[in-house]
Amino acid sequence: MKDIMNMNVKKIAFGAAVVFFTGFASAQTLQDGINSIDSDKFAQAKTNFTAMIAKEPTAENYFYLGNTFLKQGEPDYAKAIESFNKGLAADSKSYLNKIGLAAVKLGKGDKSAIAEIQKVVTDSREKDAEVLFRAAEALTIFEKNSSPDLAIQFLNKAIEKAQKKGVPAYYYYTLGDAYRLKRIPGDAMSAYDKALPLAKNKASVYTRMGTLWMAAQLWKNAKESIDKAIAVDATYAPAYKALAGYDIRYQQNAKATQDLINYTKYADEDPYTQLEISKLYFTNEDYTNSKAVLDKIFDKIEDPIKFKLRAYQSYADGNYADAKQNMDTFVSQAEKTRIQPADQGLQGLIAAGLAKTETDAAKKTALMTESQQKIAIAKAAKDETMKWDLELANIAGGGGTSQAEVDKGPTNPAIEALKKQVAANSQDSDALFKLATAYQEAKNWNGAILTWQKMSVLLPDWAPAYYSQGYSYQQAGNNDAAKIAYEKFISTVKPADMEANKQTLAYAYFAVAYMSKDADLAKAKDYVAKSLQLDPTYQDAVKLNAEINK
């Protein structure tokens, strides 16, 4: 499937809740359940809290069970509501279960729930640190529907109230999470630092630190923190999930697959955790494992998110009809607040794929119109889940560039040796350069495209990689994709490098002008003029200029 999706697909708007640590130091069995949630062992946590309810059906125990359904990778709102309502039946004044029901509303996108949570805290007269903590936690669970300022306010009060008995580490974890939502990494790290000496399992804190460094794109620090987490507790599942994110970032697909195998080993068989694993495999471009995991749990999951993931998998395989069917099912079953601009963008790409083989002229036109409208929605929202124009160009050109397509093309001993070198260290830019060049010399244009793309991921500011992508796309006969790559080259060349890149810039401007002359004459005239400005003796540009300015 298309390497075009390689980095951006990790941002796929699956709508997962941000899974944060929760806690409440009380009875050992309660602590066991909290530890299970923190370790991504949601099935174990549910079993734990269900046993506690059987023994003692208190409002608090129903809250802890309901909260588990909110904290898993994809929230199960129906089961959470059921548990919170049982908690209120046991005690109609239960502040915790009122917070739980408001959190469900917040997760579904109803921001009036923030005021409801605030009211519950006011009604409680702020006497109970646990109520303050759970209110703050509810305001941080769902990244897009959060209120970090209010959460910080409640957490500071909870920390103050807990001073006498000793502040639990998770109060600081959640404070860090709230600052993180506010995009204040320094304060978030300070809160995690305070949690570190208090935490029984320091892997939990180191993992958070690692993912915070990743969010700040400080990759060396991120790796050091994740390594510390695994050194402290080699069975702590979330550390491997974080490590997979790191390895996916560096295109180390084989390592990421091993990370995911470890994550699977140390998390548990809860279907929603497995759904998370399927998504991560997809992000790692391991479509076979992604599909295998999803197939195993598909009937165990009620959440329509499963149809969205299947739609992405089918799109990745170029099976547009199946992708459309699954996306339509997701849209019809999911609450409207869960349908994101990226979903509409995907529908637009699917429509373009269907239009490619549609023989009925009216239907073809309708599909192309739908494609343009829906992709425009994703672009207007500045959604970067996928490179929309490049995906369209690949559909128009007959599909994206997959490793399978590359392997069908020409090879030689030099290519095979360089492939092994790159597999051993995907950050070796020298080996990537040599491999891409070797593919070009062998006229394996798909191999060249794929490898230059990997170079662009590794060195996004290095302009020549985009020029070479453009050239390779052009040789492969995909002019739409070539045009996008040449434009990226033009926009990436730094002013200081203009002189050194004069000839290649002149060609890039000419190539875009030539490929635009039938669809956008004004652009063609502008670009050919820029080409001649850089090199007045460039004969192809001279001829094109004369032709389009008759």
N, C-alpha and C positions, 0 to 999 in steps of 0.2 A: 504493500500500500504506500501511499504517498509520504515521502519523507518531509514534504512541505509542512505536514502537521507536526513535525517532530518536537519543537519546543513549545509552540503555542497551545498544542492540544492539552498540555498539562493544566492549562487554565480553564479547561472545559467547565462550563457553568453547570455542574451537576447539582448544585444547590445543597451541598452537604453542610451540615451544621459543623461549626468549629468545635472540636471535642476538647474541652478543658477539664482539668482535674477538679474533683469535688471532694469534700470530706467533712467529717464530724466525729471527733474522738469521743467515743462513748463505749457502748458494749462491744466486745471483741467481734461479734458476728457482724455488727454494723460496720466496723472498721474493715472487716474482710470484704464486704460488699463494695465499700468505697475503694479499696485497693484494687479490686477486680475491675472497676470502671476505669481507674487510672491506667491499668495495664491493658486496656482494650479487650477485656474478657467479659463481654456484656452478658452472654448466656449464663456464665458463672454468677455474675452479680444478680441477675433476675432470679436464679435458683435460690441464692442466698436470701434475698429480700422476701421471696415467696414463702420460704421456710420460716422466716421471722414473723410474717403475718399469720401463718398457721398457728404459731405458738402464741402470738400476742397481736391481735388485729387492731393496733392503735393507728390513729390518724398519721403519726409520724412515719410508721412503717409503710403505710400505703403511699405516702409522699415519696419515700426513698425508692420504692419500686417504680412509681410513675416517672420520677426524675431520670431513672435509668433509660427509659424509652425515649426521653428527650436528648440524652447525652450520646446515644449511639450514633454511628456515622450518618445514617439517615434517620431522622426522628420518626417514631411511630406515634402520631398524635392521638389516634383513636384509643390505643392502649393506655397512653399517658392520661388522657381525660378520664377513662374508666377508673383508673387507680386513684386519681385525685378526687373524683366524686365519691368513691368509697371512703376515702379519708375524711371528707366533709360529712358523710353520713355517720361516721364514728364520732366526729366532733365538728359541729357546724361552725365553730369559731376558729378552726385550725388555720392559722396564718400561713403555714407552710403550703397547704394544699390550695389556698387562694392564690398564693404566688405561683404555684404550679400551673393552675388554669390560666392565669394571666400570661405566663411564659409560653403556653401553647398558642395563644392569640398572637403574641409577639413573633413567634416562629413562623406563623402563617402570614406575617406582614402587617398585622394590625397594630399600628404604633400607639393607639389609645391605651394599649396594655401598659405602657410605661407609667402613665398617670395612675392606673389601677395598682401597680406594684408600689408606687409611692404612697398611695392611700393605705394599703395594707401595713406598710411600715409605720405610717402616722398612727393608725389604729392600734398598733402594738406598743405605742409610746416609746419605741426604740429601746425597750428594756432587755430584749433578748438578742445576744450576739448572733445566735444561729439564724434568726429571722432576718437580721441585717445582712448576714453573709449570703443566705439563699436568695434574697432580693437582688443583691449585687451580682451573684452568679447568673441569675435569670437574665440580667441586663447585659451579660457578656457572651452567652451561649451562641447567639446567632449574629454572625459578623455584620450582615447587611441590615439587621434590625436590632441594633444595640443602642445603649445609652451609657457610654463609658464614663462620662462626667458624673452622672448620678451614682453609678456603680462605685467609683472611687470614693465619693462622699460616704456611701453606706459602709464600704470596707474600712475606711479610716475609723469610723465610729465602732465597727465590730472589733477592730484591732484594739482600740482603746478599752472597750468593755472586757476584752479577754485578757488584758494585761495581768490581772491578779492570778488567774489560773494558768497562764502561759499561752501565748498566741500560737495557734496551730499553724504549721507550715503552709497549709493550703490557703489560708487567708492571704498570705503574701503571694502565692502562686497566682491567685485570682486577681490580686491587685496588679501584678505584672501583666496579666492578660488584658486587663482594662486599659492600662497605659499603652499596650501594644495596639489595641484598637484605635487609640487616639494618635497613633503613629509617633509616639514619644519613646523611642527605643532606650534612651539613657535611663529614664525613670523605670521602665519595664525591667531592665537588667538589674537596677538597684533593688527592686522588689524581689527578683529571683535570688539575688545575693543574700538577702535577709532570710529567704526560705531555706537556703542551702544548709546552714548548721542545724536547723530545726527538723529537717526532713529525715524520716527513717530510711526511705529509699531515695538516695541522692541522684539515681539515674533519671528520676522524674524531672528534677530541676535541671540537670545537665542537658537533657533532651530539649526542654523548653528554651534553654539558652542557645542551643544549637540551631533550632528553627528560627529563633529571633535573629541570630547572625545571618541565617540564610535569607530572611526577609530583607535584611540590610545589604545583601549581596556581598557580605564579607565571608567568602567561602572557606578560607583557611581556618578562621576562628570557628566557623560552623563545624567543620570536620573535627577539629580538636575537641569541641564540647561533646559531639556525638560519640567520639571514641572514648571519652571519659565515662559517658553514660554506660556504654557497653562493658567497659573495664570494671565498673562498679557492680553492674548486674547484667550478665550476658543473656538473661531470660526476659529482659524488659522489652516487650514487643514494640511500643511506640518508637524506641530508638532506631529499630531497623526500618520502620516506616520513614523516619526522618532521613536515614542513610540512603534509602531508595530514592528519595527526593533529590538528595545531593548527587547521587550517581546518574540519575536521569538528566540532571542539569548538565553534566559533563559527557552525556551520550555514552556512558559506560553501561550499555544495556545488559551485558552478561553479569556484571557485578550487581546491577539493580535487580535482576531476576533472582540472584542468590539472596539479596536483602529481603525480597518479597517472600521467598521460601521460608526464611527465618521468621519474618513477621507472622506468617501463617502458622508456623510451628508454635510460636509463643503466645499469640492471641488465641481466640477460641473459635469454635464452629458456629457461632451465632451468625445467622444468615446475613444480617446487616453488616457485620464485620467482613464477611466474605464478599459482599457487594463492594465494599471499600477496596478490597484486594483486587477484584475484577477491574475496577476503575484505574487502580495503580498500574496493573499490567497493561491496560490500554495506553496509559500515558507513556509507558516504557516501550510502546510499539510492539508489545508481545501479544498480538491479537489472538493467537491460538490459545494461550493460557487464559487470557481475558474472557474469551468465549466459553472455554471449558468450565471456569469457575462460575460464570453467570448461568450456564445451562444447569449446573448442579443445584443451584439455589433458586432458580427462576420461579418455581411453583411455591416456594416457601415464603416468598416476599409478596406482601400485598401492595407495597408502595409502587405507584406507577413510574417512579424513577427508573425501574428496571427496563421499561420500554424505551426510555431515552438512551440508555447505555447500549441497548441492542441496536437502536437506530444508528448510533455512531459506529458500532462494529460493522453493520451492514454497509454503511457509507464507505468505510475504510476498505471493504472488499469490492466496492463498485457495484453492489447490489442495491440499486436505487429504489426499486419497487418495494423490497422488503424494508428498507430504511424508511420509506414514506409511510408504510402501514404501521410500523412501530412508533414513528413520531406522531402520527395522527392519533394513535391510541393514547400516548402520553398526554397530548394536548387535551383530548376529550376527558381524560380521567383526573388529571392534576388540577389542583386549585389554580385559578388564574394568576394568583400572585407568584406562583412558582415557575411561570413561563417567562423565560428571560430572553433578552435580545439575541444571545448566541443561539437559542433554540430556533428563533425565526430565521437567523442567518443559515443554520443548517438546513432548514426547510427550503430556503432559497437555493442552496447548492444541490439539494436532492431534486428540486424542480428542474434545474439546469441539466442534471444528469439524465432525467427522464425525457427532457426535450430533445436531447441528442439523438435518441432512437425513435422519437414520435413521428409517424408518417402523416397523420392528419394535420393539415396546415393550420387550421383554427386552434386545435389543441396545443400544437407546438408554440404558437404565438402566445396563447394564454399561459403556458408554462414559463416561457421566457419573461413575460410581464411579471408573473408571480415571483420568479427568481430575482429580478431586479428590485422589486418592491421590498422583499423580505431581507435581502442582503443590505439594502439601504438602511433598514431599521437597525441592523447590527452595527453598521458603520457609523450611523448617527449617534449611537450610544457609545461610540469609541471602543467597542468590544474587540478584543484581540485574541479571542479563543482560537481563531484560525486566521490564516492569511487569505482573506476572502477573494481578492482579485487573482491571486496566484492559484487558488483552488479552482476558480472559474476557468482560468487559462488552461489548467491541466485537464479539466473536464472537456473543454473544447478541443484540446490536443489529443484526446483519446485516453486520458487517465494519468495518474501521478507516477512518480518514479519510485519503484519498490526495489528492495534488495533482490527479490526473485527476478524482476526484469533485468537488473544489472547482471545477475549471474547467467542469464541467457545470452548475454552479449559477448563480444570477443574478450579473450584474456591471454596472458602470457606469463612466464615465470616471474618476471619483474613485478607484475601486478599482484600475483599470488603472495610473493614475499612481502610486499608493502602492506597487503591486507592483514597479514599476520602481525606486522609491526604496529599497525593502527589498532588492531584488536587488543594487543597487549597494553597499549597506552593511547587512548583516544584523544589525549590532550597534546600529543606530539604533532605540532603544527607543521614541522618540516616533513614528517612522513605523510601527512594528509596532502600537503602541496605536491609531493612527488607522486603520490597515488593518483590524484586528480589529473596531473599532467600525463601520467602513464596511460590512464583511461582515454584521454584526449588523443594521444598518439596512436592508440589502438582503435580509435573511432568508436569506442564504447561510450556513447554520449550519455546514456542513463547513468553509468558509473561516474562519469565526470560531474554530472549535475548533482548527484547524491553527495559526492565527496566535497565539492565546492560549497554545498549547503552546510555540511558539517563544519567546514572551515569558517563560514560566516557566523555560525553559532558560537564557535570558539573565539573568533576575533571579529566581533560585529562591526568594528570601525575600520577594518582593513578593506578598502575599496576594491582592489583587484579581484577579490573572490567573486564579487557581484558581476564584474565585467566578464569573467570567465564563465559564470553561470549563464549570462546572456548569450555568449558565443556558443556554449554547449546546447542550450535550448534551441538556438537558431539552427544549428547543424542537425538537431533531432527533428526539426520541422515544426516546432511549437513557437510560432512567432509572438503570440500573445504573452506567453510566459517570458520569452526573450526580452520583449519590450519592457516588462515590469522590472526585470533584473538590470537591464541597461539604465533605466531611470534611477534605480537604487544606487548603482555605481556613480552616476552623475551627482546625485545628492550627497553621497558619502565622501567624495574627494574633498580633502581639506584645502582651503585657500593656499596654504604654504606648499601644497603638493601639485598645484595646478600646472606649473611649468613642466614638471617631470612626467605628468600624465597627459600632456597636450595631444599627442597622437591618438591615444586610446579614447580620450574624451571626444576628439573630432569624429572618430569612428562611431562611438556610442550615440552621439547626437545625430549623425547621418543615419544609423540603423533605425533609430526610433522614428526619424522623419520618413524614411522609406516605408516602414511598416505602418505608418499612420496616414499616408497620403490619400488613401481611398476613403478612410473613415473620418479623418479630422484634418482637413487641408490646412486650416489656420495653424495648427500645431506643427504640421509637416514643414510649412514655410518658416516658422519661427526656429525650429530645430536645425533645419539645413543652413539657415543663416548663421546660427551659433557654431555649426560645424566649420563653415568657411571662415568665420572670424578666427577660429583656432588654427586653421590650416587652409589658406586661400588657394593652395596648389592641389588640393585633394580632388582628383578628377571625377570620381563617382559623385561627390557632393556638388561639384560644378554642373555636371549633367543633370542631376536631380533638380537642382535649383532652376536651371533653364526650363526644364520640363514642367514644373509646377507653377512657374511664374510667367507663363506665356502671355 
